[in-house]
């Protein structure tokens, strides 16, 4: 027997326009420019206003909503899309062209520049400079090319240089390098040959390149300085002690057991200070001095700007987020010509439908950009009002506890929308450029019952560590006790977590002479 079951489901189906808006919301300004370029290339009915051809003032104040003259019937659009996707060969003969021909103004009808949009968009969209320089590995190969060595040794050196990472270290085993040369070049070499060639590469600039660990890297740099005949005798003696320290007592040095080091080296504290000072001058990452040009240099482009105008905060949106888009006049003229035709053939109707679809797509994109601007401005304004004291003073201790739900309640947006807006977005202030995510933090309760932001606690913790005695740094337990005295009841493990987030090592490693 067949069984019938009635089941009711609540399904949320997002429209293509809504999906497009969500995608546009979560991308930063630089990615938005690329997205607009893609849309301009894909849709010939969409064009970007050229300022020199704009008769009216492109910076004339308008409403923050950026109203556009284009309106469209969503139901008609959906019907047309369904007809296209179904593969029907029937052409709608009752296409109303009035919605597409109601604006004869060939200048931009999508004026979004206002007091809420800053900067000259034509100037802002200039090319981003990219530094050009010799890469680290190119420099090493250039030094290799200056040597007159046998081909086999040259092949080994090339393999070694190719295996050196960006920090300047050789992380690959000698045996593995010999196998690589055998498989890649069909050249049989011994491990001793590879090792001897490595010693040759380690003579290249910068000093320390080709080292297999930090200890070897420091040793190579000290030995390079010891070969300098111009060094004063006292400095030479200090370098000899430094070399002995790294070669024989590296663990004690790494753990900062200064008293033990002084006993082992049989020196006083003043001499030990000089030794530590020389070692600290060395570069732990010799390859880091070269700018990698094989990777794209990242530039932070702020999405918002906040100005302090005599105690009143003013929020502006980056002009790159407000492109001047409009419907192509060519496409509108084509619609006019097809609309005037008395005997519409099948080709005429198909052309009208194609043009209509392109114009609809352009309108959706323009509307999505407009909504993106409205949403970003409204969200950022809510964040600015919520953290008003911080944007006035720049003092991190004045940051209030704030979660996504707080801003969602103010703006009446969904929490996911607030998350998309705050993700990968930056705001430029008088105190620097900040990621929006940094303004969101959990709350901690003080002894008085007040709620403070974790940013405030981290700021106080950072001040305490920076002001501590370098000879006797504060342990996590003592830091916890000091915070408790100030009214912040925090567990020791929480203090340790905040300390790690602030990139401070444990007390033993912060110790100095």
C-alpha positions as CSV (number, residue, x, y, z in Angstrom):
1,X,0.0,0.0,0.0
2,X,1.1,3.6,-0.7
3,X,1.4,5.9,2.3
4,X,0.8,9.6,2.0
5,X,2.5,12.0,4.4
6,X,1.8,15.8,4.6
7,X,4.9,17.8,5.7
8,X,5.2,21.5,6.1
9,X,8.6,23.1,5.7
10,X,9.7,26.7,6.1
11,X,12.2,27.4,3.4
12,X,14.0,30.8,2.9
13,X,14.8,31.3,-0.8
14,X,17.1,34.2,-1.5
15,X,16.7,36.2,-4.6
16,X,19.7,36.7,-7.0
17,X,19.7,40.4,-6.0
18,X,20.0,39.5,-2.3
19,X,22.8,37.0,-3.0
20,X,24.6,39.6,-5.0
21,X,24.3,42.2,-2.2
22,X,25.7,39.8,0.4
23,X,28.7,39.0,-1.8
24,X,29.3,42.7,-2.4
25,X,29.0,43.5,1.3
26,X,31.8,41.2,2.4
27,X,34.5,42.3,0.0
28,X,36.8,45.2,0.7
29,X,37.3,48.3,-1.4
30,X,40.1,47.0,-3.5
31,X,38.1,43.9,-4.4
32,X,35.0,46.0,-5.1
33,X,36.9,47.8,-7.9
34,X,37.8,44.5,-9.5
35,X,34.2,43.3,-9.2
36,X,32.9,46.4,-10.9
37,X,35.4,46.0,-13.7
38,X,34.2,42.4,-14.2
39,X,30.6,43.5,-14.3
40,X,31.5,46.3,-16.8
41,X,33.2,43.8,-19.0
42,X,30.4,41.2,-18.8
43,X,27.5,43.6,-19.2
44,X,27.7,46.2,-22.1
45,X,24.6,47.9,-20.8
46,X,26.4,49.0,-17.7
47,X,28.9,51.9,-18.0
48,X,30.9,54.0,-15.6
49,X,30.5,57.7,-15.8
50,X,33.5,59.7,-17.1
51,X,33.8,62.8,-15.1
52,X,34.9,64.9,-18.0
53,X,31.7,64.1,-19.9
54,X,29.5,64.8,-16.9
55,X,27.8,68.0,-17.5
56,X,26.4,68.4,-14.0
57,X,28.5,68.7,-10.8
58,X,29.6,65.1,-9.8
59,X,30.1,66.2,-6.2
60,X,26.8,67.9,-5.8
61,X,25.3,66.9,-2.4
62,X,22.6,64.3,-2.6
63,X,20.9,62.1,0.0
64,X,22.8,59.4,1.7
65,X,20.6,56.9,0.1
66,X,22.0,57.7,-3.3
67,X,18.6,57.6,-5.0
68,X,18.5,56.6,-8.6
69,X,15.9,57.3,-11.2
70,X,15.8,53.7,-12.3
71,X,12.9,51.6,-11.0
72,X,11.9,48.1,-12.2
73,X,9.3,45.6,-11.6
74,X,10.8,42.6,-9.8
75,X,7.9,40.4,-10.7
76,X,8.3,41.1,-14.4
77,X,12.1,40.4,-14.1
78,X,11.5,37.1,-12.4
79,X,9.0,36.1,-15.0
80,X,11.4,36.9,-17.8
81,X,14.2,35.0,-16.1
82,X,12.0,32.0,-15.7
83,X,11.0,32.2,-19.4
84,X,14.7,32.3,-20.4
85,X,15.7,29.4,-18.2
86,X,12.9,27.2,-19.3
87,X,14.2,27.3,-22.9
88,X,10.8,28.5,-24.3
89,X,10.9,29.7,-27.8
90,X,7.9,32.0,-27.3
91,X,8.7,35.7,-27.3
92,X,6.6,38.0,-25.2
93,X,4.9,40.4,-27.6
94,X,3.7,42.8,-24.9
95,X,7.0,44.1,-23.6
96,X,6.5,47.5,-22.0
97,X,9.5,49.6,-22.9
98,X,8.4,52.6,-20.9
99,X,10.3,51.4,-17.8
100,X,13.5,51.4,-19.9
101,X,13.0,54.6,-21.8
102,X,11.7,56.9,-19.0
103,X,15.0,58.7,-18.6
104,X,16.5,60.4,-21.6
105,X,19.3,62.0,-19.7
106,X,22.5,60.5,-21.1
107,X,24.6,61.8,-18.2
108,X,24.9,59.7,-15.1
109,X,21.6,59.1,-13.3
110,X,23.3,57.3,-10.5
111,X,24.9,60.2,-8.5
112,X,26.2,58.7,-5.3
113,X,28.7,61.4,-4.4
114,X,27.6,63.4,-1.4
115,X,28.9,64.7,1.9
116,X,29.1,61.1,3.0
117,X,31.6,60.2,0.2
118,X,35.1,61.6,0.4
119,X,37.9,62.3,-2.0
120,X,38.3,62.7,-5.7
121,X,37.3,59.4,-7.3
122,X,39.2,60.1,-10.5
123,X,42.3,60.7,-8.4
124,X,41.8,57.8,-6.0
125,X,41.5,55.3,-8.8
126,X,45.1,55.9,-10.0
127,X,47.5,53.0,-10.4
128,X,49.0,51.5,-7.2
129,X,52.8,51.7,-7.2
130,X,54.5,48.4,-7.0
131,X,58.2,48.3,-5.9
132,X,60.6,46.7,-8.2
133,X,63.9,45.3,-6.8
134,X,66.1,42.2,-7.0
135,X,64.7,39.2,-5.1
136,X,66.7,37.4,-2.4
137,X,67.2,34.3,-4.6
138,X,68.1,36.4,-7.6
139,X,70.8,38.1,-5.6
140,X,72.2,34.8,-4.5
141,X,72.2,33.5,-8.1
142,X,73.9,36.7,-9.2
143,X,76.7,36.1,-6.6
144,X,77.0,32.5,-7.8
145,X,77.4,33.7,-11.4
146,X,80.4,35.7,-10.4
147,X,82.3,32.6,-9.3
148,X,84.5,30.4,-11.6
149,X,83.6,26.9,-10.3
150,X,83.2,23.5,-12.0
151,X,79.8,22.7,-13.5
152,X,79.0,20.0,-11.0
153,X,79.7,22.4,-8.1
154,X,77.6,25.0,-9.9
155,X,74.6,22.6,-10.2
156,X,74.9,21.7,-6.5
157,X,75.0,25.4,-5.5
158,X,72.0,26.2,-7.7
159,X,70.1,23.4,-6.0
160,X,71.1,24.7,-2.5
161,X,70.0,28.2,-3.4
162,X,66.7,27.0,-4.6
163,X,66.2,25.2,-1.3
164,X,66.9,28.2,0.8
165,X,63.7,29.7,2.3
166,X,62.8,33.4,2.4
167,X,64.3,33.8,5.8
168,X,67.7,32.7,4.5
169,X,67.7,29.2,6.1
170,X,68.4,25.8,4.5
171,X,65.7,23.6,6.0
172,X,66.5,20.6,3.8
173,X,68.8,17.8,4.8
174,X,72.1,17.3,3.0
175,X,71.2,13.7,2.1
176,X,67.9,14.9,0.6
177,X,69.7,17.5,-1.5
178,X,72.0,14.9,-2.9
179,X,69.0,12.7,-3.8
180,X,67.3,15.8,-5.4
181,X,70.3,16.4,-7.6
182,X,70.5,12.7,-8.6
183,X,66.8,12.6,-9.6
184,X,66.5,16.0,-11.2
185,X,69.8,16.4,-13.0
186,X,71.0,12.7,-13.1
187,X,74.2,13.7,-11.5
188,X,75.6,11.5,-8.7
189,X,77.1,13.5,-5.9
190,X,78.3,12.7,-2.4
191,X,77.0,14.3,0.8
192,X,80.5,15.7,1.4
193,X,80.3,17.4,-2.0
194,X,77.0,19.0,-1.1
195,X,78.3,20.0,2.3
196,X,81.4,21.6,0.8
197,X,79.3,23.6,-1.7
198,X,77.0,24.7,1.1
199,X,80.1,26.2,2.9
200,X,80.7,28.1,-0.3
201,X,77.2,29.4,-0.4
202,X,77.4,30.4,3.2
203,X,80.2,32.9,2.2
204,X,77.6,34.9,0.2
205,X,76.0,38.1,1.3
206,X,74.1,38.6,3.6
207,X,76.1,37.0,6.4
208,X,74.3,34.0,7.8
209,X,72.6,32.9,4.6
210,X,72.4,29.1,4.1
211,X,72.4,28.4,7.8
212,X,70.6,25.3,8.9
213,X,69.4,26.7,12.3
214,X,69.5,29.9,14.3
215,X,72.7,28.8,16.1
216,X,74.6,28.3,12.9
217,X,73.2,31.6,11.5
218,X,74.6,33.6,14.4
219,X,77.9,31.8,14.3
220,X,78.3,32.6,10.6
221,X,77.6,36.3,11.3
222,X,80.0,36.5,14.2
223,X,82.8,34.8,12.2
224,X,82.2,37.2,9.4
225,X,82.8,40.1,11.8
226,X,85.9,38.5,13.3
227,X,87.5,38.4,9.8
228,X,87.2,42.2,9.7
229,X,90.7,43.5,10.4
230,X,89.4,47.0,11.2
231,X,87.7,45.9,14.4
232,X,89.2,47.3,17.6
233,X,90.9,44.8,19.9
234,X,88.3,45.2,22.6
235,X,85.5,44.5,20.2
236,X,87.4,41.6,18.8
237,X,87.6,40.2,22.3
238,X,83.9,40.7,22.8
239,X,83.2,39.0,19.5
240,X,85.3,36.0,20.6
241,X,83.3,35.7,23.8
242,X,80.1,36.0,21.8
243,X,81.2,33.2,19.4
244,X,82.1,31.0,22.4
245,X,78.7,31.8,24.0
246,X,76.8,30.7,20.9
247,X,78.9,27.7,20.1
248,X,79.2,26.2,23.6
249,X,76.4,27.7,25.7
250,X,73.6,28.4,23.3
251,X,70.9,26.8,25.6
252,X,71.9,29.0,28.5
253,X,71.9,32.1,26.2
254,X,68.4,31.2,24.8
255,X,67.0,30.7,28.3
256,X,68.7,34.0,29.5
257,X,70.6,32.3,32.4
258,X,72.9,35.3,32.7
259,X,74.4,34.4,36.0
260,X,75.3,30.9,34.8
261,X,76.8,32.3,31.6
262,X,79.0,34.7,33.6
263,X,80.3,31.8,35.6
264,X,80.9,29.6,32.6
265,X,82.7,32.3,30.6
266,X,84.5,33.6,33.8
267,X,83.6,37.2,33.1
268,X,81.9,40.0,35.0
269,X,78.5,41.5,34.3
270,X,79.8,44.5,32.3
271,X,81.6,42.2,29.8
272,X,78.4,40.0,29.6
273,X,76.4,43.1,28.8
274,X,78.7,43.9,25.9
275,X,78.5,40.3,24.6
276,X,74.7,40.4,24.8
277,X,74.6,43.7,23.0
278,X,76.8,42.3,20.1
279,X,74.7,39.2,19.8
280,X,71.5,41.2,19.7
281,X,72.8,43.3,16.8
282,X,72.9,40.1,14.6
283,X,70.1,39.4,12.1
284,X,68.2,36.2,12.9
285,X,66.6,36.3,9.4
286,X,69.2,37.2,6.9
287,X,66.9,36.8,4.0
288,X,64.4,39.2,5.5
289,X,66.4,42.3,4.3
290,X,65.3,41.6,0.8
291,X,61.8,42.7,-0.4
292,X,60.0,39.8,-2.1
293,X,58.7,41.0,-5.4
294,X,57.2,37.6,-6.4
295,X,54.3,38.4,-4.1
296,X,51.9,41.2,-4.5
297,X,52.5,44.0,-2.1
298,X,49.4,44.6,0.0
299,X,48.2,48.1,0.7
300,X,45.5,48.9,3.2
301,X,42.8,51.0,1.6
302,X,40.5,52.4,4.3
303,X,36.8,52.0,3.6
304,X,35.8,54.8,6.0
305,X,37.3,58.0,7.3
306,X,36.4,59.7,10.6
307,X,37.3,63.3,11.2
308,X,37.2,65.2,14.4
309,X,35.7,68.6,13.6
310,X,36.0,70.6,16.8
311,X,34.7,67.7,19.0
312,X,32.1,66.5,16.4
313,X,32.9,63.3,14.6
314,X,32.2,63.3,10.8
315,X,32.0,60.0,9.0
316,X,32.8,59.7,5.3
317,X,32.9,56.7,2.9
318,X,35.8,56.2,0.6
319,X,35.0,57.5,-2.9
320,X,36.0,54.2,-4.4
321,X,32.9,52.7,-2.8
322,X,30.7,55.2,-4.6
323,X,31.2,54.6,-8.4
324,X,29.2,56.6,-10.8
325,X,27.4,53.9,-12.7
326,X,24.6,54.3,-15.3
327,X,22.7,52.6,-18.1
328,X,24.4,52.8,-21.5
329,X,22.8,55.4,-23.7
330,X,23.6,53.1,-26.7
331,X,21.4,50.4,-25.3
332,X,18.6,52.9,-24.5
333,X,18.8,54.2,-28.1
334,X,18.6,50.6,-29.4
335,X,15.5,50.0,-27.4
336,X,14.0,53.2,-28.9
337,X,14.7,52.1,-32.4
338,X,13.3,48.6,-31.9
339,X,10.3,50.1,-30.1
340,X,9.5,52.3,-33.1
341,X,9.4,49.4,-35.5
342,X,5.9,48.7,-36.8
343,X,6.4,45.2,-38.0
344,X,8.3,43.4,-35.3
345,X,9.9,40.2,-36.5
346,X,11.0,37.4,-34.4
347,X,14.6,38.8,-34.5
348,X,13.3,42.1,-33.3
349,X,11.6,40.6,-30.3
350,X,14.6,38.5,-29.4
351,X,16.8,41.6,-29.6
352,X,14.4,43.5,-27.4
353,X,14.3,40.7,-24.9
354,X,18.1,40.5,-24.8
355,X,18.5,44.3,-24.3
356,X,15.9,44.2,-21.6
357,X,17.7,41.5,-19.7
358,X,21.0,43.3,-19.9
359,X,19.4,46.5,-18.7
360,X,17.7,44.6,-15.8
361,X,21.0,43.1,-14.9
362,X,22.7,46.5,-14.9
363,X,19.9,48.0,-12.7
364,X,20.2,45.1,-10.2
365,X,24.0,45.7,-9.9
366,X,23.5,49.5,-9.5
367,X,20.9,48.9,-6.9
368,X,23.2,46.4,-5.1
369,X,26.0,48.9,-5.0
370,X,23.6,51.6,-3.7
371,X,22.4,49.2,-0.9
372,X,26.0,48.3,-0.1
373,X,26.9,51.9,0.5
374,X,23.8,52.5,2.6
375,X,24.4,49.4,4.7
376,X,28.1,50.2,5.2
377,X,27.4,53.8,6.2
378,X,24.7,52.9,8.6
379,X,26.7,50.2,10.2
380,X,29.9,52.3,10.6
381,X,27.9,55.2,12.0
382,X,26.4,52.9,14.6
383,X,30.0,51.7,15.5
384,X,31.2,55.3,15.6
385,X,28.4,56.3,18.0
386,X,28.9,53.2,20.2
387,X,32.7,53.9,20.5
388,X,32.4,57.7,20.4
389,X,34.9,58.3,23.2
390,X,37.6,56.2,21.5
391,X,37.3,58.0,18.2
392,X,37.5,61.3,20.0
393,X,40.6,60.5,22.2
394,X,42.2,57.5,20.6
395,X,42.6,56.0,24.1
396,X,42.1,52.2,23.9
397,X,41.0,52.1,27.5
398,X,37.9,54.1,26.5
399,X,36.7,51.3,24.2
400,X,33.4,49.9,25.3
401,X,32.5,46.2,25.2
402,X,30.8,45.6,21.9
403,X,29.6,42.5,20.2
404,X,27.9,42.0,16.8
405,X,24.4,41.9,18.4
406,X,24.9,45.4,19.8
407,X,25.3,46.9,16.4
408,X,22.6,44.7,14.9
409,X,20.1,46.0,17.5
410,X,21.0,49.6,16.6
411,X,20.9,49.2,12.8
412,X,18.0,46.6,12.7
413,X,20.3,44.5,10.5
414,X,20.9,40.8,10.9
415,X,24.0,39.8,12.8
416,X,25.4,38.1,9.7
417,X,25.1,41.4,7.8
418,X,27.1,43.2,10.5
419,X,29.7,40.5,10.3
420,X,30.0,40.9,6.6
421,X,30.4,44.6,6.8
422,X,33.0,44.5,9.6
423,X,35.0,41.8,7.9
424,X,38.1,43.0,6.0
425,X,37.0,46.6,6.3
426,X,39.2,49.5,7.7
427,X,38.5,52.9,9.1
428,X,41.1,55.7,9.0
429,X,41.2,58.0,12.1
430,X,43.5,60.7,13.4
431,X,45.1,58.0,15.5
432,X,45.8,55.5,12.8
433,X,44.0,53.0,10.6
434,X,42.0,50.2,12.3
435,X,40.3,47.1,11.3
436,X,36.6,47.2,12.2
437,X,36.9,43.8,13.9
438,X,39.2,45.3,16.5
439,X,36.4,47.3,17.9
440,X,34.4,44.2,18.8
441,X,35.3,42.7,22.2
442,X,33.9,40.7,25.1
443,X,33.0,42.3,28.4
444,X,34.8,41.9,31.7
445,X,33.3,42.8,35.0
446,X,35.2,44.8,37.6
447,X,34.9,44.7,41.4
448,X,32.5,47.7,41.2
449,X,30.2,45.8,38.9
450,X,31.1,47.9,35.8
451,X,31.7,46.2,32.5
452,X,34.9,47.0,30.6
453,X,36.3,45.9,27.3
454,X,39.0,43.3,27.0
455,X,40.9,46.0,25.0
456,X,41.1,48.1,28.2
457,X,42.6,45.2,30.2
458,X,45.1,44.4,27.4
459,X,46.2,48.1,27.3
460,X,46.7,48.1,31.1
461,X,48.6,44.8,30.9
462,X,50.8,46.1,28.1
463,X,51.6,49.2,30.1
464,X,52.5,47.1,33.2
465,X,54.9,44.9,31.2
466,X,56.6,47.8,29.4
467,X,57.1,49.6,32.7
468,X,58.4,46.6,34.7
469,X,61.9,46.1,35.9
470,X,63.9,44.4,33.1
471,X,66.1,42.7,35.7
472,X,63.1,41.2,37.5
473,X,60.2,41.0,35.1
474,X,56.7,40.4,36.4
475,X,55.5,36.8,36.3
476,X,51.9,36.0,35.1
477,X,50.9,35.5,38.8
478,X,52.3,38.9,39.8
479,X,50.6,40.5,36.8
480,X,47.3,38.9,37.9
481,X,47.8,40.3,41.4
482,X,48.5,43.8,40.1
483,X,45.3,43.7,37.9
484,X,43.3,42.5,40.9
485,X,44.6,45.5,42.9
486,X,43.2,47.8,40.2
487,X,39.8,46.1,40.3
488,X,40.1,43.6,37.4
489,X,39.3,40.1,38.6
490,X,41.0,37.9,36.0
491,X,42.3,34.4,36.2
492,X,46.1,33.8,35.7
493,X,45.5,31.7,32.6
494,X,43.5,34.6,31.1
495,X,46.4,37.0,31.8
496,X,48.7,34.5,30.1
497,X,46.4,34.4,27.1
498,X,46.3,38.2,26.8
499,X,50.0,38.4,27.2
500,X,50.6,36.0,24.3
501,X,48.1,37.9,22.2
502,X,50.2,41.0,22.9
503,X,53.3,39.1,21.7
504,X,55.1,39.3,25.1
505,X,57.1,36.3,26.1
506,X,57.2,34.8,29.6
507,X,58.9,36.7,32.4
508,X,62.1,34.6,32.1
509,X,62.6,35.5,28.4
510,X,61.9,39.2,29.1
511,X,64.8,39.4,31.5
512,X,67.6,41.7,30.6
513,X,70.9,42.6,32.2
